[in-house]
Amino acid sequence: MRIPYTGPLPPPIIVPRHANTPTGAISALTNFLSAASSPRRSPPPGTHAHTVLLTGAGVSTASGLADYRGTAGTYTLNKTYRPIYYNEFISNHEARKRYWARSFLGWTNLHRARPNDAHLAIKQLGRQGLVSKVITQSALDSEHPEERRKKGLRTNPDGDVDVPGAPYTTFRYPACPTCLASPPTLSDGSRSIVELDANGAWSPRSTAGVLKPAVVMFGESIAADVKIAAEEAVDNASKILVIGSSLATYSAWRLVKRAKERSMPIGVLNLGGVRGEESFYAETKIENDGSLGVRCSESVDKILPLVVRNLELAAATV
């Protein structure tokens, strides 16, 4: 299975033209979020001109967490990096040892991470009644790569670290506690077996009970209820704003495509290129003030709080 867009994406398309500076980006994003419903699309009955947000790892880099495709992202700095795939994790005991050993070292950095100004700005947008829903792709990130490199380690965005030359074969991981307490029924109708070894770890003699993190891995399908909820969030909004995502994964890109097919104004605040962005703005006037569509290539944690401040000042003068 090929990892999408590990190479450089095309340069960003700036819309409107004046959004090529921080000041211009702030102005355009303010207009985008404060605009009434698009003349091409009225809000669904019973709703207002709300924006749905689609966020990615770029929102969390200022919290010291790494991303995949940014300037300090894993794919940028580590060309040989390959994440674990769902089928590999489920079927391979040795692969799970490696995954959990590396995650055991990486989780403390996740635990220390705290919301940054971008997260707080998103919270404020919700309080102002401008945002209807937030769809996030972010699940597991890790300590910023520079900090790990100083320690002789290499960090990855899926919550683990590379330890050169470290043997993973002796690492043990626990069984799923729910399955251990009540072994599930297998597809053939028989009761599964969940065993522990002498150290209390999952035994390979087990036929169930594999402990998996509550994240969507590469090659794994998104749960049907989550997929439907995300689509409904788009359908019930009047516009969509992508924050800190290159939309490299199809599950994220298709949501913006869905918005485009419904003639919704599209906004993107992401440092660097975005997958297929030329199609999103093909019909958007580059000289609009931002209310019909906006594309900025700026740091999320620097720009979004200032946009929120502008909106607060505008609301106070009404």
Secondary structure as UniProt FT lines:
FT   TURN            4..5
FT   HELIX           17..20
FT   HELIX           22..34
FT   TURN            39..40
FT   TURN            45..46
FT   STRAND          51..55
FT   HELIX           57..59
FT   HELIX           61..63
FT   TURN            71..72
FT   HELIX           74..77
FT   TURN            79..80
FT   HELIX           86..91
FT   HELIX           93..112
FT   HELIX           117..127
FT   TURN            128..129
FT   STRAND          131..136
FT   HELIX           145..150
FT   TURN            151..152
FT   STRAND          154..155
FT   TURN            157..158
FT   STRAND          161..162
FT   TURN            164..165
FT   TURN            169..170
FT   HELIX           177..181
FT   TURN            187..188
FT   TURN            198..199
FT   TURN            204..205
FT   HELIX           224..235
FT   STRAND          239..243
FT   HELIX           250..261
FT   TURN            262..263
FT   STRAND          266..269
FT   TURN            275..276
FT   HELIX           277..280
FT   TURN            282..283
FT   TURN            286..287
FT   TURN            291..292
FT   STRAND          294..296
FT   HELIX           300..316
//
